Amino acid sequence: MATEATGKALTPTEYIAEHLQNLNTLHAKQEAIVDFSVINLDTVFWSLLMGLLVVGFLLLAARRATSGVPGRFQALVEMLVEMVESQSKSIVHGDRSFIAPLALFVFCWIILLNTLDLVPVDWVHGINGFLGIFGHVHVPHHKLVPTTDLNGTLGLSMSVLVLMIFYSFKAKGVGGFVHELLSAPFGAKWYLAPFNLVLNIIEFIAKAVSLGMRLFGNMYAGELVFLLIALLGGIWHFGVDLSVLGFVGHVIAGSAWAIFHILVILLQAFIFMMLTLVYIGQAHSHH
């Protein structure tokens, strides 16, 4: 958005800051990394919507599946299912009746979450213009892509952490898991148990945090590039008489980055899915 609700022109720094602010319950910036009093409504809304779309997509594929020659839609879904099944089979050595469908859902869900990054960055400005027809309705802030919100990606990774702990108990039993926490990696000596426990707790937390930070960092960086490219298309608003250069740079750079970003979208979804399988697979293994 080149201007605020009052019509005041934004500087380039204010323009970027405006687009990186979430619509939350306090209508203010989150000051701390962990603050449960702040709920980013845009992240919650788009995450739920994309999740429901994935569920609908997979249900539709299941209902339309036939034993004959598959159509293009069924062939696409079968390719996804076979890819996820082969990966889960090679990584997780145990009951995969829930894990493989989970991995498929995670893969498709994160693809949709990441694909929202291809929506033009100033779309909220257009929505506000449309809503103005029906009265004084204004969306102050709206960050469209949930994976550019650290709260969203850490929420996903913490869910994986819960699954890691759950399958550790399920595969090894309470006694086996506790024994592993106290005996690995230094050995089963009683005086080494506190060090083993601390290292194992750090390992679990590090896996979860790095999983969420990796997805967030890549998608957040991509969003910043889109914003910088958008500034090229609107540099005349900032007192620079380079309209032609800005337009050409905006179209060429924007198109090139959007095409390249499609690879980033798919790659980040695949990496998150694979690491989810790896971590759950490690929960089934014994030290």
N, C-alpha and C positions, 0 to 999 in steps of 0.2 A: 504494500500500500504506500503510495507516494505521499499521502497526506494523512493526518489524523482526523478524528471525527470532527474537530473544530475547523478543519480546512487549513491548518498551519502546515507549511512544508516541512518535511523531515530531512535532516542531514543524512548522508550515507550511513553513519554509525547508528543513528536513531532508527533508520530504516531496517537495518539488520537486526538490531535489538528488538524491534517491534515484532518481527517475524519469528524470533526465537523464544518468544514468551508464550507460555501456555495459558489457556483459559481455565482457571482454577477456582476453588470455592472461596478463597480469600481475595481474589482479584489483585494479587500482588505476586512478586517474584519469590520463589522458594529460597530461603536464606541458608538452609542447612541441607546436607545430603540426605539425612534421615529426618523427616518431619511428617508425621502421620496426620497432622492437622490440615495439611494441604492435599487436596484431591484434584489432580489434573483432569478436568471433565472431558476435554477433547481426546486425551489419550485413552481414557476409559471407553468413551463412545466409539471411537474408530476401531479399537481393539475388539470390542464385543461385536461390532457390525461385521468386521472382516472374519471373525471366528464363526459367526452364524452363516456367512456366505460360504465358507469352506465346508461346514457341515452340510449345508444344502447342496453344494456341488457334489460331495461324495455320496450323499443319499440319492441324488438324481442318477449318478453313475451306477450305483448298486441296483436301482430299480430298472434301469434301462439296459442292463447287461444281458446279453444273449449268448447262447452257445454256438451260434453260427459265425459267419464272417463279420468281424466287428466293424462298425463305422469309425469315422475319424475321432469322434468324441470318446467312444469306448476304447479305441486304440491308444489314445493319449493317456487315459486313466490307467489302463493296463501297463503301459510303459512306466508310469510313476510307481505303481504298486510293485512291479517286478524289481525296479531299481531299489526301492526302500527295503523290500523283502530280502534281496540278495545282500545288501549291506548289513541289515540286522542279523541275518543268519551267520555271517562271517564274524560278527563282533560279539553278539550276545549268545552265550552258551547256556541256555535254560529255556524256560517257558516264555515264548514270544507272542502269546495270544493277545496281550495288551500292548506290548512294547512296539511291535511293528506298526499297528494302526496309529499309535501315539506319534511315532516318528513321521508317518505320512501326514498326519494332521499338522504337526509342527512345521514340516517343510512347506506345505501349501499355505499355512497361516502366515508364516513370516514372508513368503513371497508376496502375498497380498498387502501385508503391512508395509513392506519396502516399496512396493509398486506405487503406493500413494505419493511417493517422492517425485513421481513424474507429473503430478498435477501442477499447473502453473502456480508459482509462489504467491501471486497476487489474487488468487481466486476468492479470498475472503472479501476483498474490496469489491469484486463483482457481485458477490452474494449480498453485501450490504446495500449496493445500489438496487438490486432486485427487491430486497425486503423493504426498501424505502417506499415502494409503491403502496405497501399496505400500512404505512404509518411510520412512526419514529422507532424503528427496530434497528438495533446496531449490535454487531458482534465485536466487542472490544479487542479480543485477542483470540487466535485460534491456530494452534500448531497442529497441522494435519497428520504428520507422520509419527506414529507411536514409537517407532524404533529410533527416532532422534531425541526421545525423552529418556533420560537415564533411569527414571522411575519405572518406565515400561520394560526396558530390557533387563533391569535387575529383577523385576517381578517375574519375568520369564525364567531367568536363571535360578532364582530362588525356588521356583517350582521344580526345576530339575534337581536342585539340592534335596528337596523333600523326597523326590523319587529315588535318589541315590541312597538315602538313609533307609527308606522303606524297603527297597530290594535287598539292601545289606542285611536287614533283619529277616526278611523272607527267605533269602537263599542260605543264610548261615545260622539262623536262629539267634535268639537273644544272647545265649552263652557264647556262641561262636563269634558273633560280631564284637561283643565286649572283649573277648579274649584277643581278637585281632587288634582292636584299638590299643590294648595295653601291651601287646607283645611285638608288634611290627612298628618300625623296621629294625630296631636295635636288638631284639631278642626278648625272650620270656623271663629274664631276670627281674625279680620284684623291684629292685632299686632303679631299674630302667623304665618301669611302667609310667611314671609321671611324664618323662620325656617323650615316650611313645605316644601317650594320649595327647599331649600338646601338639606334637607334629602332625598327628592325624586330624585333629580339629582344624589346624591351620590349612592342611591340604584340602579338606572339604570346603572350607570357606574360600580359599584361593581359586578353586575350580569354578565355584559359582560366580564369584566376582569377575574373574577374567572372562567367563563366558558372556556375561552381560555387557561388560566394558568393550569387548571386541566388537560386538554387533553395534553398540551405540557409537563407538568411535568412528567406524567406517561410514555409517549412515549419516552421522552428524557432519562429518567432513564433506560428504557429498551434498548435503543440504546447504552448507556454507558456500560451496562452489556455485550452486544454482542461484543463490542470493547475489553473489558477486557478478554473475552473468546478467541477472536481472537489472543490476545497477547500470550495466552498459546500455541497456535499452532505455533507461530513463535518466541519462546523465544531464539532459537539458534542464531537468528539474533542480539540479544542484548548481546552477550558475555556470555551466561549461557549455560553450557553443561548439559541440562536436556531435551534432545530431546524426549526421550520416554515418560517421565512424561508429557511434554507439549502436545504431540500428544494425549495421552490417556485423559488428562484433557480437551483438546479442543473438542474431539469427544463426550465424555460423557456429559460434562457440556453444550456444544453447543446444543446437541440434546435435553437435558432435558429443557433447557431454551427456545428453540424454541417451544417445545410442550406446555409449560406453557404460553408462550407469545401469543399463539393463543387465549387463554381465555382472556388475557388482551386486545387484538385487538377487540374482539367482545364486551367485557364489556365496553370499553371506547366509542365505537360507540353507544352502547345502552344508556349509561349515557348522552352523548351529545344530542342524539335525544330526550330523555325524558325531559331533562332540557329545550330544545328548546320548546317542547310542554307546559311545565309548565309555562315558561315565557310568551309565547303567550296566554296561558289560563288566566294568571293573568291580561293580558292586556284587556281581555273581562270582567273581574269581576269589581264590583264597591265597593269602600270602604264605 
